[in-house]
Amino acid sequence: VGAILLGVQAEQLPYKIEIFGFNTVGIVSAIMTILILVVSEIIPKTIGATYWKGLANFSAKALIVLMFPMKWLGLLWILQLTTKLIGKSGHGSVLSREDFSAMADIAKEEGVFEESESKVIKNLLNFKAILAKDVMTPRSVMKMAPEDQNIKVFFEDNKNLRFSRIPIYTDNPDNIVGYVLKDDIYKDLAEDQDHKILSDLKRTLLVIDRNVAIPYLFEKLIQEKEHIALVVDEYGSVSGLVTMEDVIETLLGLEIMDESDTDANMQNLARKNWEERAKRLGIID
């Protein structure tokens, strides 16, 4: 609007100046350049940047009103068609994930974001590129038990067990049939139910492919209301175990202690395992 009004005045200004004895086009050009910059560029953009919240609703409604006659007359369709024909490959995403990551770094340096907030944003941008196999606990360090083992015998053999969920198998470790909660074992032992075997406490274990992306795994765990999943390869062999904690730690860039991790050594082990995984994924340096 400012540019239009200045354009109208620009046609009259040379004549007005000539009346007072000036007939210099250069003076007119300099004045108009300054006025156009100030009135149609600097002032409107400054107002928009400062009062954008209050102007957003008004601007949106004004644009709808202005676009209506253009749409009704077919001008909008012509403009859209022309734009598509001229720039077929020019309608990609304006900002890439790398751009957002760079902006998160800049916001942290300028004090807009805390370091932890910037880290979460950057981790979220890389979230879909991380697979279950990248965050799982490998089979070689998984704690498993046969399903027909007596719970008292299991407790006697694992008094310092640091895991809250234990996969159980039948015949061989590749044939995992579910998992048991350590708290359920302790509860039954406290209630003198030590005649039970692990299969009596068995819970269904979610099975996922090792190449599943973390966002899908996250949604699946929430959908199934589970905290743990068995990771298998393309042949169905056990690759490892992944938990909701692993997923959230990857997203937040923070290690999370299990609800039953009260021992200092257990906490140190959890922290060490997380740091190794985080360095491998580039979450921390």
FIKESE-437718 format. One line per 10 residues: number of its first residue (from 1); their letters; for each residue x, y, z of C-alpha. Coordinates in Angstrom, 1 decimal, m for minus. Layout:
NUM> A> X Y Z ~ ...
This chain:
1> VGAILLGVQA> 0.0 0.0 0.0 ~ 2.8 2.4 0.9 ~ 4.6 1.7 m2.4 ~ 1.3 2.4 m4.4 ~ 0.7 5.7 m2.6 ~ 4.3 6.8 m3.1 ~ 4.0 5.9 m6.8 ~ 1.0 8.2 m7.2 ~ 2.8 11.0 m5.5 ~ 6.0 10.4 m7.5
11> EQLPYKIEIF> 4.1 11.4 m10.7 ~ 3.2 14.8 m9.2 ~ 6.4 15.6 m7.3 ~ 8.5 16.7 m10.3 ~ 5.9 19.2 m11.3 ~ 5.5 20.6 m7.8 ~ 9.3 20.9 m7.5 ~ 9.5 22.7 m10.8 ~ 7.1 25.4 m9.5 ~ 9.7 26.5 m6.9
21> GFNTVGIVSA> 12.4 26.7 m9.5 ~ 13.9 23.2 m9.2 ~ 13.9 20.9 m12.2 ~ 16.4 18.2 m11.0 ~ 15.4 14.6 m11.6 ~ 18.2 13.4 m9.3 ~ 16.8 15.2 m6.3 ~ 13.4 13.6 m6.9 ~ 14.9 10.2 m7.4 ~ 16.8 10.5 m4.1
31> IMTILILVVS> 13.8 11.6 m2.2 ~ 11.6 8.9 m3.6 ~ 14.2 6.2 m2.9 ~ 14.4 7.2 0.7 ~ 10.6 7.4 1.0 ~ 10.0 4.1 m0.6 ~ 12.5 2.4 1.7 ~ 11.1 4.0 4.8 ~ 7.4 4.0 4.1 ~ 6.9 0.8 2.1
41> EIIPKTIGAT> 9.8 m1.4 3.5 ~ 11.2 m0.4 6.9 ~ 8.1 0.8 8.7 ~ 5.7 m1.9 7.6 ~ 8.2 m4.7 8.3 ~ 9.2 m3.3 11.7 ~ 5.5 m3.0 12.7 ~ 4.9 m6.6 11.5 ~ 7.9 m8.0 13.3 ~ 7.0 m6.2 16.5
51> YWKGLANFSA> 3.2 m6.7 16.6 ~ 2.9 m9.9 14.6 ~ 0.6 m11.6 17.1 ~ m2.0 m8.8 17.1 ~ m1.8 m8.4 13.3 ~ m1.9 m12.1 12.4 ~ m5.7 m12.5 12.7 ~ m6.4 m9.3 10.9 ~ m3.9 m10.0 8.1 ~ m5.3 m13.5 7.5
61> KALIVLMFPM> m8.9 m12.2 7.2 ~ m7.7 m9.3 4.9 ~ m5.9 m11.7 2.6 ~ m9.1 m13.9 2.4 ~ m11.1 m10.9 1.3 ~ m8.5 m9.7 m1.2 ~ m8.1 m13.2 m2.7 ~ m11.9 m13.8 m3.1 ~ m12.4 m11.6 m6.2 ~ m9.1 m13.0 m7.7
71> KWLGLLWILQ> m10.4 m16.5 m7.2 ~ m13.9 m15.7 m8.5 ~ m12.5 m14.0 m11.7 ~ m10.1 m16.9 m12.3 ~ m7.0 m14.8 m11.8 ~ m5.7 m16.9 m8.9 ~ m6.0 m20.1 m11.0 ~ m4.0 m18.4 m13.8 ~ m1.3 m17.2 m11.4 ~ m1.0 m20.7 m9.9
81> LTTKLIGKSG> m0.8 m22.3 m13.3 ~ 1.8 m19.8 m14.5 ~ 3.9 m20.4 m11.4 ~ 3.8 m24.2 m11.8 ~ 4.8 m23.9 m15.5 ~ 7.7 m21.5 m14.9 ~ 9.1 m23.1 m11.7 ~ 8.2 m26.8 m11.7 ~ 11.1 m27.7 m9.5 ~ 11.0 m24.6 m7.4
91> HGSVLSREDF> 8.4 m25.6 m4.9 ~ 10.5 m27.8 m2.6 ~ 10.8 m27.3 1.1 ~ 12.3 m23.9 2.0 ~ 14.0 m25.2 5.1 ~ 15.8 m28.5 5.5 ~ 16.5 m30.5 8.6 ~ 20.0 m29.2 8.6 ~ 18.7 m25.6 8.5 ~ 16.5 m26.3 11.6
101> SAMADIAKEE> 19.4 m27.9 13.4 ~ 21.6 m24.9 12.6 ~ 18.8 m22.5 13.9 ~ 18.7 m24.5 17.1 ~ 22.4 m24.0 17.5 ~ 22.1 m20.3 16.9 ~ 19.2 m20.0 19.3 ~ 21.3 m21.7 22.0 ~ 24.2 m19.4 21.4 ~ 21.9 m16.3 21.6
111> GVFEESESKV> 20.3 m17.6 24.8 ~ 16.9 m18.2 23.3 ~ 17.1 m22.0 24.0 ~ 18.8 m23.7 26.9 ~ 21.4 m26.2 25.9 ~ 19.1 m29.1 26.8 ~ 16.3 m27.7 24.7 ~ 18.6 m27.3 21.7 ~ 19.8 m30.9 22.1 ~ 16.2 m32.2 22.2
121> IKNLLNFKAI> 15.3 m30.4 19.0 ~ 18.4 m31.7 17.2 ~ 17.8 m35.2 18.4 ~ 14.2 m35.0 17.3 ~ 15.3 m33.9 13.8 ~ 17.5 m37.1 13.6 ~ 14.9 m39.3 15.2 ~ 13.5 m41.0 12.1 ~ 17.0 m42.0 10.9 ~ 17.7 m44.0 14.0
131> LAKDVMTPRS> 16.8 m47.7 13.9 ~ 15.9 m50.2 16.7 ~ 19.2 m52.0 16.3 ~ 21.0 m48.7 17.1 ~ 19.5 m48.3 20.6 ~ 18.8 m51.9 21.6 ~ 20.6 m54.0 24.3 ~ 22.5 m56.7 22.3 ~ 21.6 m60.3 22.9 ~ 25.1 m61.0 24.2
141> VMKMAPEDQN> 24.4 m59.0 27.3 ~ 20.7 m59.8 27.7 ~ 19.6 m61.5 30.9 ~ 17.2 m64.4 30.1 ~ 15.8 m67.3 32.0 ~ 14.0 m70.6 31.1 ~ 10.3 m70.4 31.6 ~ 10.1 m73.5 33.7 ~ 12.5 m72.3 36.3 ~ 11.2 m72.0 39.9
151> IKVFFEDNKN> 10.9 m68.3 41.0 ~ 12.6 m69.1 44.3 ~ 15.5 m70.7 42.5 ~ 15.7 m67.8 40.1 ~ 15.8 m65.3 43.0 ~ 18.5 m67.2 44.8 ~ 20.6 m67.2 41.6 ~ 20.0 m63.5 40.9 ~ 19.8 m61.7 44.2 ~ 21.5 m58.6 42.7
161> LRFSRIPIYT> 19.5 m58.6 39.5 ~ 19.7 m55.1 37.9 ~ 17.0 m55.6 35.3 ~ 13.3 m55.0 36.0 ~ 12.0 m57.1 33.0 ~ 13.5 m60.5 32.2 ~ 12.7 m62.3 29.0 ~ 12.0 m66.0 29.4 ~ 12.4 m68.8 26.8 ~ 11.5 m72.4 26.2
171> DNPDNIVGYV> 14.0 m75.0 25.0 ~ 16.7 m72.5 23.9 ~ 17.4 m68.7 24.1 ~ 16.3 m68.1 20.5 ~ 12.8 m69.2 21.4 ~ 11.7 m66.4 23.7 ~ 8.0 m66.7 24.7 ~ 7.5 m63.6 26.9 ~ 8.9 m61.8 29.9 ~ 8.4 m61.5 33.6
181> LKDDIYKDLA> 8.6 m58.5 36.0 ~ 11.1 m58.7 38.8 ~ 8.6 m57.0 41.1 ~ 6.1 m59.8 40.4 ~ 8.7 m62.3 41.4 ~ 9.4 m60.4 44.7 ~ 5.7 m60.0 45.3 ~ 4.9 m63.7 45.0 ~ 7.9 m64.6 47.2 ~ 6.7 m62.2 49.9
191> EDQDHKILSD> 3.3 m63.9 49.7 ~ 4.8 m67.4 50.1 ~ 4.0 m68.3 46.5 ~ 7.5 m69.8 46.0 ~ 6.1 m72.9 44.3 ~ 5.4 m70.9 41.1 ~ 7.5 m71.0 38.0 ~ 8.4 m68.1 35.8 ~ 5.8 m69.0 33.1 ~ 3.1 m68.5 35.7
201> LKRTLLVIDR> 4.1 m64.8 35.7 ~ 4.6 m64.6 32.0 ~ 3.6 m61.4 30.0 ~ 3.3 m61.0 26.3 ~ 6.5 m59.6 24.7 ~ 6.2 m57.3 21.7 ~ 8.4 m58.4 18.7 ~ 9.8 m55.9 16.2 ~ 12.3 m56.0 13.3 ~ 15.8 m54.7 14.0
211> NVAIPYLFEK> 15.5 m52.3 11.1 ~ 12.4 m50.6 12.3 ~ 12.7 m46.8 12.7 ~ 12.5 m45.4 16.3 ~ 9.4 m43.2 15.6 ~ 7.4 m46.3 14.6 ~ 8.7 m48.3 17.6 ~ 7.8 m45.4 19.9 ~ 4.2 m45.4 18.5 ~ 4.0 m49.2 18.7
221> LIQEKEHIAL> 5.1 m49.3 22.3 ~ 2.5 m46.6 23.2 ~ m0.2 m48.3 21.2 ~ 0.4 m51.7 22.8 ~ 0.9 m50.1 26.3 ~ 4.3 m51.9 26.6 ~ 7.7 m50.8 27.9 ~ 9.8 m53.5 26.2 ~ 10.1 m55.2 22.8 ~ 12.2 m58.1 21.5
231> VVDEYGSVSG> 14.3 m57.2 18.5 ~ 14.8 m59.9 15.8 ~ 16.6 m60.0 12.5 ~ 15.2 m60.9 9.1 ~ 15.4 m64.6 9.9 ~ 13.6 m64.3 13.2 ~ 16.7 m64.8 15.3 ~ 17.0 m62.7 18.5 ~ 19.1 m59.6 18.1 ~ 18.5 m57.9 21.3
241> LVTMEDVIET> 16.0 m56.0 23.5 ~ 14.8 m52.4 23.4 ~ 12.8 m50.5 26.0 ~ 10.8 m47.3 26.1 ~ 13.6 m45.9 28.2 ~ 16.0 m46.4 25.3 ~ 13.7 m44.5 22.9 ~ 13.2 m41.6 25.3 ~ 16.9 m41.4 26.2 ~ 17.6 m41.1 22.5
251> LLGLEIMDES> 15.1 m38.3 22.1 ~ 16.0 m36.3 25.2 ~ 19.7 m37.0 25.2 ~ 19.5 m37.9 28.9 ~ 20.0 m41.1 30.7 ~ 16.9 m42.4 32.6 ~ 17.3 m44.7 35.6 ~ 14.9 m47.6 35.9 ~ 12.3 m47.2 38.7 ~ 14.1 m50.0 40.7
261> DTDANMQNLA> 17.6 m48.8 40.1 ~ 18.4 m47.7 43.6 ~ 21.9 m49.1 43.9 ~ 24.7 m46.7 43.0 ~ 26.6 m49.4 41.0 ~ 23.5 m50.1 38.9 ~ 23.1 m46.4 38.2 ~ 26.7 m46.1 37.2 ~ 26.3 m49.0 34.8 ~ 23.1 m47.5 33.3
271> RKNWEERAKR> 24.9 m44.2 32.8 ~ 27.9 m45.8 31.3 ~ 25.8 m47.9 28.8 ~ 23.8 m44.8 27.9 ~ 26.9 m42.7 27.3 ~ 28.4 m45.3 25.0 ~ 25.2 m45.5 23.0 ~ 24.8 m41.7 22.9 ~ 28.3 m41.2 21.6 ~ 27.8 m43.8 18.9
281> LGIID> 24.6 m42.0 17.7 ~ 26.2 m38.6 17.9 ~ 23.8 m37.4 20.7 ~ 26.8 m36.3 22.9 ~ 30.4 m35.6 22.0
